[in-house]
Amino acid sequence: TDVFFDYAKRFITKVKDSDKPFFVYLCTNAPHGPMHAPEKSAKPYAKQGVNVANFLGMIANIDDNVGTMRAFLKKEGLAENTIFIFTTDNGTSSGAHIHNNGMRGRKGSEYDGGHRVPFFIHWPKGGLTGGRDVDTITSYIDVVPTLIDYCHVPSPKGVNFDGVNIRPLIENKAKNWPDRILVTDSQRVRDPIKWRKSSVMTDQWRLVNGKELYDINADPGQKNNIAADNPKVVKRLTKFYDAWWDEIVPTFGKPTAIYLGANAPLANPVTLTCHDWIAAGSTPWNQRHIRNAEKKPSNTGFWAVDVKTEGEYTVELRRWPKEADRAIAASLPAGADVPGVRPFRAAPGKPFAAVKAHLKLGGQELTLPVKRNAKSVNFKLKLKPGRDELWAKFTNAEGVPMGAFYSYVTKIE
């Protein structure tokens, strides 16, 4: 977390004196397992056990960094005219048994505890200085339409936003605000399933999984299913969900793509990691999976990419990230221990005796040998604009495949 905030400050320092506005999306990887926190942050909670102390210590460390960032913005003369937003992506997970504000469910749940999150916005020059709550139901899909208005940015042509501009709610100027219906779900599968872990929501109601109905005002803990007593409400929310589902079905075969060859700063080269694979099962998302040389077919997939400019590209395949500076076939020693629970890096990296590297992209299927002690294998190919699937893997002498966990795509200028 300290590193993320430090890099954000470096970026702001670099661009603050230009005439252009800047945007920072600072997405920390905490609080999350493995539970590690600075000793000074975890110490006040030591009596609650190592896991809880480190979990709460992570949160305390985030709080400290947010405070430091706000002080930094003030020192640099940026605080008055910077829109500062603090929010999160899902409900609590490890902390649900400690405090969940009476809500049912945790991260990944279709109940409010899984998806009801804070959203704080502060902008002194715009008159947003706090001290007021908005109870009307809103969603993350409202953020972009709202910021477009605040920043006087033209709305992109041909884009029909799902969300709405909630500026009137934020400024307490909303008159005759509609009784909105919103949908959220937690699919976590490659091919979405209708009604899977879903909630159809209004200011008053929650239709969960198409079967359970809760009056969130009278029953915020979602304990009493009153679907049988309110068939008209169930019918209305079901009708909305059916229309919403029919609208998004055509997009299921078009996963969000990573741009290659985009004409933008820092867009070349593009680093691809296995966390972004489109796979039938769970992709390798932490270093324990990488170190174990995860090879299950269900956990291996492709990168959805969108080539923006025609030309020659190099695709560099690696088993280990560049920073590790290790050969494809090499093992990796266990990483140093840290205070808290056992770190993911504590597992030694298993060797994988790769002899061939394989790339499938742009209608081409290419194979190159993996040379002894090679840290990477580089392919050169011509690509045309358009969406595509990038498949990359290594195979050993027996033909056993293992995905190339890291790939680096560079457009040759």
C-alpha positions in Angstrom: 0.0 0.0 0.0 2.8 2.4 0.8 4.4 1.7 -2.6 1.2 2.3 -4.4 0.6 5.6 -2.7 4.3 6.6 -3.2 4.1 6.0 -6.9 0.9 7.9 -7.2 2.6 10.9 -5.5 5.5 10.6 -8.0 3.1 10.7 -10.9 1.2 13.7 -9.5 4.5 15.6 -8.9 5.5 14.9 -12.4 2.3 16.2 -14.1 0.9 18.8 -11.7 2.6 21.8 -13.3 1.3 21.1 -16.8 -1.8 22.8 -18.1 -3.7 19.5 -18.4 -5.8 17.8 -15.7 -4.6 14.5 -14.3 -6.4 11.3 -13.3 -5.2 8.9 -10.7 -6.9 5.5 -10.2 -5.2 4.2 -7.0 -6.4 0.7 -6.4 -4.6 -0.9 -3.5 -4.2 -4.7 -3.1 -5.1 -4.4 0.6 -6.9 -5.3 2.7 -6.6 -8.8 1.3 -4.8 -12.1 1.9 -2.1 -12.8 2.6 -2.5 -10.8 5.8 0.6 -8.6 6.2 0.7 -5.2 7.8 3.4 -2.9 9.2 4.1 -3.8 12.8 3.1 -0.3 14.0 -0.3 -0.6 12.2 -1.1 -4.1 13.5 0.2 -3.7 17.1 -2.9 -1.9 18.5 -5.0 -5.0 17.6 -2.5 -7.7 18.7 -4.9 -9.1 21.4 -7.3 -10.2 18.7 -4.9 -12.7 17.1 -2.4 -12.5 14.3 -4.9 -12.7 11.4 -7.3 -10.1 12.8 -4.5 -7.8 13.9 -2.9 -7.8 10.4 -6.3 -7.4 8.7 -7.1 -4.4 10.8 -3.5 -3.2 10.5 -3.9 -3.2 6.7 -7.0 -1.0 7.0 -5.2 1.4 9.5 -2.3 1.6 7.0 -4.7 2.5 4.2 -6.2 5.2 6.5 -2.8 6.6 7.2 -1.9 6.7 3.5 -5.2 8.4 2.6 -4.4 11.0 5.2 -0.9 11.5 3.9 -2.1 11.8 0.3 -4.6 14.5 1.3 -1.9 16.3 3.1 0.3 16.0 0.1 -2.4 17.4 -2.2 -2.8 20.4 0.2 1.0 21.0 0.3 1.2 21.0 -3.5 -1.7 23.4 -3.8 -4.0 20.9 -5.4 -6.5 20.0 -2.7 -9.1 22.7 -3.5 -9.6 21.7 -7.1 -9.0 18.0 -7.0 -12.1 15.7 -7.0 -11.1 13.1 -4.3 -13.1 9.9 -4.2 -12.8 7.0 -1.7 -14.7 3.8 -2.4 -14.2 0.1 -2.6 -15.1 -2.8 -4.9 -17.1 -5.1 -2.7 -18.2 -5.8 0.8 -16.0 -7.1 3.6 -14.6 -10.6 3.5 -12.3 -11.5 6.4 -13.8 -8.8 8.5 -17.4 -10.0 8.3 -17.3 -11.8 11.6 -15.9 -8.7 13.3 -18.2 -6.0 12.0 -20.6 -6.0 9.1 -23.1 -3.2 10.2 -25.9 -5.8 10.5 -25.8 -6.7 6.9 -26.1 -10.3 5.6 -23.4 -11.7 3.4 -19.8 -10.9 2.6 -17.6 -10.4 -0.5 -19.1 -12.4 -3.4 -22.6 -12.6 -1.8 -25.8 -11.5 -3.5 -27.0 -10.0 -0.2 -26.2 -6.4 0.7 -23.1 -7.4 2.7 -21.5 -8.5 -0.5 -22.0 -5.3 -2.5 -23.1 -2.3 -0.5 -20.0 -0.1 -0.2 -19.0 3.4 0.8 -18.6 6.2 -1.7 -17.1 9.5 -0.4 -16.6 12.4 -2.7 -14.7 15.7 -1.8 -14.1 18.7 -3.9 -13.9 22.1 -2.2 -13.9 24.2 -5.3 -17.0 22.4 -6.5 -18.8 22.9 -3.2 -18.4 19.3 -2.1 -17.0 19.5 1.4 -18.8 16.7 3.2 -21.3 16.6 6.1 -24.2 15.0 4.3 -25.3 11.4 3.5 -27.2 10.3 0.3 -29.5 7.4 1.1 -30.9 7.1 -2.4 -29.7 4.0 -4.2 -26.8 4.6 -6.6 -24.2 2.4 -8.3 -20.7 2.4 -9.6 -22.2 2.8 -13.1 -23.1 6.3 -12.1 -19.6 7.5 -11.5 -18.5 8.2 -15.1 -21.7 10.1 -16.1 -21.3 12.2 -13.0 -17.6 13.0 -13.5 -18.3 13.9 -17.1 -20.7 16.6 -15.9 -18.4 17.9 -13.1 -15.4 18.1 -15.4 -17.2 19.5 -18.4 -16.1 16.7 -20.6 -18.2 16.0 -23.7 -20.0 12.7 -23.5 -18.5 10.2 -26.0 -20.6 9.8 -29.1 -22.5 6.6 -29.5 -22.2 5.6 -25.9 -25.4 5.0 -24.0 -24.4 4.8 -20.4 -26.2 2.4 -18.1 -25.7 4.8 -15.2 -27.0 8.3 -14.6 -25.6 11.6 -13.5 -26.1 11.7 -9.7 -24.9 15.3 -9.3 -28.4 16.4 -8.2 -28.3 13.8 -5.4 -24.8 14.8 -4.3 -25.7 18.5 -4.2 -29.1 17.8 -2.6 -30.9 19.4 -5.6 -32.8 16.3 -6.8 -36.5 16.9 -7.5 -38.8 14.0 -8.5 -35.9 11.6 -8.6 -37.1 8.4 -10.2 -37.5 5.1 -8.3 -34.6 3.4 -10.0 -34.1 -0.4 -10.4 -30.5 -1.6 -10.4 -29.0 -5.1 -10.9 -25.9 -6.6 -9.5 -24.6 -10.1 -9.5 -21.5 -12.1 -8.7 -21.0 -14.5 -11.6 -17.3 -15.6 -11.4 -17.8 -18.0 -14.2 -16.7 -17.6 -17.9 -20.2 -18.0 -19.3 -22.8 -16.0 -17.2 -25.8 -17.8 -15.8 -29.2 -16.1 -15.5 -30.1 -15.2 -11.9 -26.8 -16.5 -10.6 -26.0 -14.7 -7.3 -28.1 -11.7 -8.3 -29.9 -8.9 -6.6 -32.5 -6.6 -8.3 -32.6 -3.5 -6.1 -34.7 -0.4 -5.5 -34.6 2.0 -2.6 -37.0 -0.3 -0.8 -36.7 -3.8 -2.3 -34.1 -6.5 -2.9 -35.1 -9.4 -5.2 -32.4 -12.0 -4.5 -31.8 -14.8 -7.1 -35.2 -14.2 -8.5 -36.8 -16.0 -5.6 -36.4 -14.1 -2.3 -37.8 -10.6 -1.6 -36.7 -8.3 1.2 -38.0 -5.0 2.3 -34.6 -3.4 3.0 -36.1 -0.5 4.9 -37.9 -2.7 7.4 -35.4 -5.6 7.3 -31.9 -4.3 6.5 -30.4 -7.6 7.6 -32.4 -9.5 4.9 -33.8 -12.1 7.3 -37.5 -12.3 6.3 -38.3 -13.4 2.8 -41.7 -11.9 1.9 -41.9 -12.8 -1.8 -45.1 -14.8 -1.3 -46.8 -11.7 0.2 -45.7 -9.3 -2.6 -46.3 -11.0 -6.0 -46.7 -7.7 -7.8 -43.3 -6.4 -6.6 -41.7 -9.7 -7.6 -43.3 -9.5 -11.0 -42.1 -5.9 -11.6 -38.5 -6.6 -10.6 -38.4 -9.9 -12.6 -39.7 -8.1 -15.7 -36.9 -5.5 -15.3 -34.3 -8.2 -14.8 -35.5 -10.2 -17.8 -35.1 -7.1 -20.1 -31.7 -6.3 -18.6 -30.5 -9.9 -19.2 -31.8 -9.9 -22.8 -29.9 -6.7 -23.4 -26.5 -8.0 -22.1 -26.7 -11.5 -23.5 -25.1 -10.4 -26.9 -22.1 -9.1 -25.0 -21.2 -12.4 -23.4 -18.9 -13.5 -26.2 -17.1 -10.1 -26.1 -15.0 -10.0 -23.0 -13.3 -6.7 -22.1 -10.2 -6.5 -24.3 -6.8 -5.3 -23.6 -5.6 -2.7 -26.2 -2.4 -3.5 -28.1 -0.7 -0.8 -30.2 -2.8 2.0 -28.8 -1.5 5.5 -29.6 -1.3 6.7 -26.0 1.5 7.4 -23.4 2.7 4.3 -21.6 0.7 2.0 -23.9 3.7 0.4 -25.5 4.8 -2.2 -24.5 1.8 -3.9 -22.8 2.4 -6.3 -19.9 0.0 -9.2 -19.8 -0.3 -11.4 -16.7 -2.2 -14.7 -16.2 -4.6 -13.0 -13.8 -6.3 -11.6 -16.9 -6.8 -14.9 -18.7 -10.3 -15.8 -19.8 -10.6 -19.4 -18.5 -13.2 -21.9 -17.5 -12.0 -22.0 -13.9 -10.0 -19.7 -11.6 -7.0 -18.2 -13.2 -3.6 -18.2 -11.4 -4.0 -14.9 -9.4 -1.2 -15.1 -6.8 2.5 -16.1 -6.6 1.7 -19.4 -5.0 0.0 -20.5 -8.2 2.9 -19.2 -10.3 5.5 -20.9 -8.1 3.5 -24.2 -8.3 3.6 -24.1 -12.1 -0.2 -24.3 -12.3 -1.1 -26.4 -15.4 -4.8 -27.4 -15.1 -6.6 -26.8 -18.4 -9.5 -25.3 -16.6 -7.2 -22.7 -15.0 -5.5 -21.8 -18.3 -6.9 -19.5 -20.9 -6.4 -16.7 -23.3 -6.0 -12.9 -23.2 -8.8 -11.0 -24.9 -7.0 -8.3 -26.9 -7.9 -5.5 -29.3 -5.2 -4.6 -31.8 -5.6 -0.8 -32.4 -3.0 -0.2 -35.1 -1.7 -2.4 -37.9 2.0 -3.2 -38.0 4.8 -5.5 -36.7 4.7 -6.6 -33.1 6.9 -8.7 -30.8 5.4 -11.0 -28.2 7.7 -12.0 -25.5 6.7 -15.1 -23.5 8.0 -15.7 -19.9 7.3 -18.1 -17.1 8.6 -15.7 -14.5 8.1 -11.9 -14.6 11.0 -9.8 -15.9 11.8 -8.5 -12.5 12.6 -12.1 -11.3 15.3 -12.4 -14.0 15.0 -16.2 -14.1 15.2 -18.8 -16.8 11.9 -20.3 -18.1 12.9 -23.7 -16.9 14.4 -22.6 -13.6 13.1 -23.1 -10.1 12.8 -20.2 -7.7 14.0 -20.2 -4.1 11.4 -19.5 -1.3 11.0 -15.8 -0.6 11.9 -14.3 2.7 9.3 -14.5 5.5 7.4 -11.5 6.7 5.5 -10.8 9.9 1.9 -12.1 9.8 0.6 -15.2 8.1 2.7 -17.3 5.7 3.3 -15.3 2.5 2.5 -16.7 -0.9 6.2 -16.4 -1.9 7.1 -18.8 0.9 6.6 -21.7 -1.5 9.7 -22.5 -3.6 9.1 -22.1 -7.3 8.9 -25.5 -9.1 11.0 -26.0 -12.3 9.2 -26.6 -15.6 11.5 -28.1 -18.2 10.0 -26.2 -21.2 11.4 -27.2 -24.6 8.9 -25.3 -26.9 7.0 -22.0 -26.8 3.7 -21.6 -28.6 1.8 -18.5 -29.7 -1.6 -18.2 -31.3 -2.6 -14.7 -32.4 -3.8 -12.9 -35.6 -4.7 -16.2 -37.3 -1.2 -17.5 -36.9 0.0 -20.4 -34.8 3.7 -20.2 -34.2 6.2 -22.4 -32.3 9.8 -21.7 -31.3 12.3 -23.7 -29.3 13.1 -22.7 -25.7 16.9 -22.5 -25.6 18.9 -23.6 -22.6 18.7 -21.1 -19.8 16.5 -18.8 -21.9 14.6 -16.3 -19.8 12.1 -15.6 -22.6 11.1 -16.5 -26.1 10.4 -13.7 -28.6 8.0 -13.9 -31.5 7.7 -11.4 -34.3 4.5 -11.1 -36.3 2.4 -8.7 -38.3 -1.1 -7.9 -36.9 -4.1 -6.2 -38.3 -6.6 -4.1 -36.3 -9.4 -5.9 -34.5 -10.4 -8.0 -31.5 -8.6 -11.3 -31.0 -7.5 -14.0 -28.6 -3.9 -14.3 -27.5 -3.0 -17.8 -26.5 0.5 -18.5 -25.1 2.0 -21.6 -23.6 5.1 -23.7 -23.0 5.4 -27.4 -23.4 7.9 -29.9 -22.1 9.4 -32.9 -23.8 6.3 -35.0 -23.1 4.1 -32.3 -24.6 2.6 -31.3 -21.2 1.5 -27.6 -21.5 1.8 -24.8 -19.1 0.5 -21.3 -19.8 3.0 -18.5 -20.3 2.1 -16.6 -17.1 3.7 -13.3 -18.3 3.7 -11.9 -21.9 5.0 -8.6 -23.1 3.6 -7.2 -26.3 5.5 -4.4 -28.1 4.5 -2.6 -31.3 7.7 -2.0 -33.4 7.8 1.6 -34.3 
